[in-house]
Amino acid sequence: MMQSGAPVCNTCGDQVGFTANGEVFVACSECNFPICKSCFDDEIKEGRKACLRCASPYDENLLDDVGTKESGNRSTVAAQLSNSENTGIHARHVSNVSTVDSEYNDESGNPIWKNRVESWKDKKNKKKKTAAKAEKEAEVPPAQQMEENQQSPEAALPLSTLIPVPRSKLGPYRTVIIVRLIILGLFFHYRVTHPVDSALGLWLTSVICEIWFAFSWVLDQFPKWSPVDRETYIDRLSARFEREGEPSELAAVDFFVSTVDPLKEPPLITANTVLSILALDYPVDKVSCYVSDDGAAMLTFETLVQTADFARKWVPFCKKFSIEPRAPEFYFSQKIDYLKDKIQPSFVKERRAMKRDYEEYKVRINALVAKAQKTPEEGWTMQDGTSWPGNNTRDHPGMIQVFLGHSGACDIEGNELPRLVYVSREKRPGYQHHKKAGAENALVRVSAVLTNAPYILNLDCDHYVNNSKAVREAMCFMMDPQVGRDVCYVQFPQRFDGIDKSDRYANRNIVFFDVNMKGLDGIQGPMYVGTGCMFNRQALYGYGPPTMPTLPKTSSSCTWCGCCSCCCPSKKPSKDLSEAYRDAKREELDAAIFNLKEIDNYDDYERSMLISQMSFEKTFGLSSVFIESTLMENGGVPDSANPSTLIKEAIHVISCGYEEKTEWGKEIGWIYGSVTEDILTGFKMHCRGWRSLYCMPLRPAFKGSAPINLSDRLHQVLRWALGSVEIFLSRHCPLWYGFGGGRLKLLQRLAYINTIVYPFTSLPLIAYCSLPAICLLTGKFIIPTLSNLASVLFLGLFLSIIATSVLELRWSGVTIEDLWRNEQFWVIGGVSAHLFAVFQGFLKMLAGLDTNFTVTSKAADDLEFGELYIIKWTTLLIPPTSLIIVNMVGVVAGFSDALNKGYEAWGPLFGKVFFAFWVIVHLYPFLKGLMGRQNRTPTIVVLWSVLLASVFSLVWVKIDPFVEKTNSATLGQTCISIDC
């Protein structure tokens, strides 16, 4: 029991105590902040000489008293506290964390939180030891220090280099951009001040469309103002972290592979992705592969069983002969001389044997796929006779199976293999599961409980590791103390197999990955594109970067942006530290309450408040094991952890109700609210002050497959555009979100704004593509007769557009064919998928209606790129088909009208026809894809063509261009003037 009459210390919870005169001890005479003598002494010893609440300097007499003698008037409880250092000051203020297992809690309190307190103490002790070591090193003679440094010169060198684009290429590029801006200003001045009275509606429509196109160009162009390249040095990474005779110090990595339906995502492709991960050129104890089966398919589980067995042969073969790529399907299908650079005599024999083993493995997988085509009425049954838990894909428990790894089977040479884990999260009716984003968040929690690697690399199931050193490439950034401190993720470009050389539908996205992403790398970093990305786990937990400035303690939160101290700093000091804590909780851009750099700089009271157990439970959920893992900057699992207990806890964190009333999907993990969760997740990280990096090794790190036929490509673009519209209509819209913190750079914000508004370009684009046909059919035009000055202005605009593209090609290395294909598909996607995405997005977000566009397939030839010629009729094909036919009819009508009117009509005709041909040429890949191989046009396309052609022919006849237009008044006057 505490003595009465003395307040309670706000740091340790004990009584403040009394002085030798019998008066209550007061540390600060300004605000009377209650703190006991023991805690006060600790504060002074740690160098803090100002009040915790009001920041007023302590009384000099008190400071002198601490420096000359130890306090003898501590309260009984305070004395006991100081004598039992092992319990920690904060242990008594942290209540037991709720969990599914009572074994985590005992009579002495929560051991996990005590362990965390002890880790803080150890960290402080290490800092002191480091400081002492530095002092000792300073005492070492310079000659000896030089000799020690010369032992490993590569270890001191940077692991990566930033390579700016040469000024000879970047200078003219920027100059042309500015010139083009000026010309655009003059162009719009001319267009607005010279209306076409005879076609006022057409003129106004064209001007509005052109203004929007110019705005879109600004959003797309200026984020490419400072493009950069980066070079990595893997040899230096090895020299620094993999010293001979010592265990590897490279950081561990958890790989995430997500799949849903094995009938749509072939299990063999998923298995190849897994095998390429297991065979990485990286320490096996540092790699763990988690496969998320969101469809709870027994086929996927059995595929992993077979894959784990085959990996025992495949992994040592790859490492012995340095195989590239390490996905067997793609390695054996290479049309190259596989004997090149392979000097081992046994290679040919072992390769043949491995290929036979792989063919047998494929037969087993294909047999499983064939068996899974028809589900038994009683459901699937496992080998032990029990029913498969995932027979009901919408109502099943969570499932986890660990293959390989520390306790699993070794390879055929007796070496350890990386851990492989099958995960299928719990699904129950009535819960929102958030599709891929929810599955990724479940993997975050499972991996944190089982392995807790500090870095996470996620891949789609059809993206295999093409470069076995890809992880090392990323670690050159992440593990560089100068570069990686505030890096939230390293994004690799996407590269694809199985696409024809002409890349008719711009599947490779070369312009985006080699131009736009390089430009963003020079600002705050590239966007997250959903796959091939290595994350800093702490960034996924909502923490701010270590280099982020410390938040002022006297801050108040902004009511409109939710950010404290960033936009509305308070001039008055806080009256209570609890108020500062509440303000910190409102910090929208730091969902986890504090960042890791600040934790050691806080005083004891603030730290006890920030590490409030309840705030962690509200943020991360009710799992003490997981919460502890979030506070471990360097990752890892305690050696004393019981594997069976960890599996039980892992099952708990993937339960469907775990995320309820937490910050999952709102501020931490993959963010919910859009089908393009990747853009939203990266945007939130950049808003917190993190930056990302772009890694483009000479050998592509990862390769995947892309939909190469027209319909599938349009549906892929539709999904991306729909996600952008959803973000635009959400609270995370870059137009207004995150301004308070000031951590998102202006050009980076422009880039994110561009990613959410580009679908709306479809509206002016489809109007602009219709104008040529309307002009040809009506005989009107959107541009008046040009003067010499206006002609120069139009010519200058076209030349500036061409010059911008040419100079962009110079510094990016992109070919003109790739640029042209990108331009064509911008029009094709804009008048089809983007248009539908806008309407579907508004229907979904405002009316709650989810519209689906059906796709029907036709068989393709069994040839290379046969899928390219598959015709899948879908609603998305209607608008571009109509535009092509309308413009073709308009061209025919225009020439017929010119032939009827004579020589004077040919001049205006050329401008209109050029405009129409611009539309037709851009839609030509669409027309070619619509026709299929050897003009095998589907019947539905023929019917549409005949119907539309008939309609516009009737319209044309109604216009009657062959007859000169006369009104009745003129005809009457003519008749009156005739002298009969």
Secondary structure, 3 states (H helix, E strand, C coil): CCCCCCCECCCCCCECCECCCCCECCCCCCCCCCCCHHHHHHHHHCCCCECCCCCCECCHHHHHHHHHCCCCCCCHHHHHHHHCHHHCCCHHHCCCCCCCCHHHCECCECHHHHHHHHHHHHHHHHHHHHHHHHHHHHHCCHHHHHHHHCCCHHHHCCCEEEEECCHHHHHHHHHHHHHHHHHHHHHHHHHHHCCCHHHHHHHHHHHHHHHHHHHHHHHHHHHHCCCEEEEECHHHHHHHHCCCCCCCCCCCEEEEEEECCCCCCCHHHHHHHHHHHHCCCCCHHHEEEEEEECCCCHHHHHHHHHHHHHHHHHHHHHHHHCCCCCCHHHHHCCCCCCCCCCCCCCHHHHHHHHHHHHHHHHHHHHHHHHHCCCCCCCCCECCCCCECCCCCCCCECCEEEEEECCCCCCCCCCCCCCEEEEEECCECCCCCCCHHHHHHHHHHHHHHHHCCCCEEEEEECCCEECCCCHHHHHHHHHCCCCCHHHEEEEECCCEEECCCCCCCCCCCCHHHHHHHHHHHHCCCCCCCCCCCEEEEHHHHCCCCCCCCCCCCCCEEECCCCCCEEEEEECCCCCCCHHHHHHHHHCCCCCCCCCCCCHHHCCCHHHHHHHCCHHHHHHHHCCCHHHHHHHCCCCCCCCCCCCHHHHHHHHHHHCCCCCCCCCCECCCECCCCCCCCHHHHHHHHHHHCCCEEEECCCCCCCEEEECCCCHHHHHHHHHHHHHHHHHHHCCCCCCCCCCCCCCCCCHHHHHHHHHHHHHHHHHHHHHHHHHHHHHHHHHCCCCCCCCCHHHHHHHHHHHHHHHHHHHHHHHHHCCCHHHHHHHHHHHHHHHCCHHHHHHHHHHHHHHHCCCCCCCCECCCCCCCCCHHHHCCCECHHHHHHHHHHHHHHHHHHHHHHHHHHHCHHHHHHHHHHHHHHHHHHHHCHHHHHHHHCHHHCCCHHHHHHHHHHHHHHHHHHHHHCCCCCCCCHHHHHHHHHCCCC
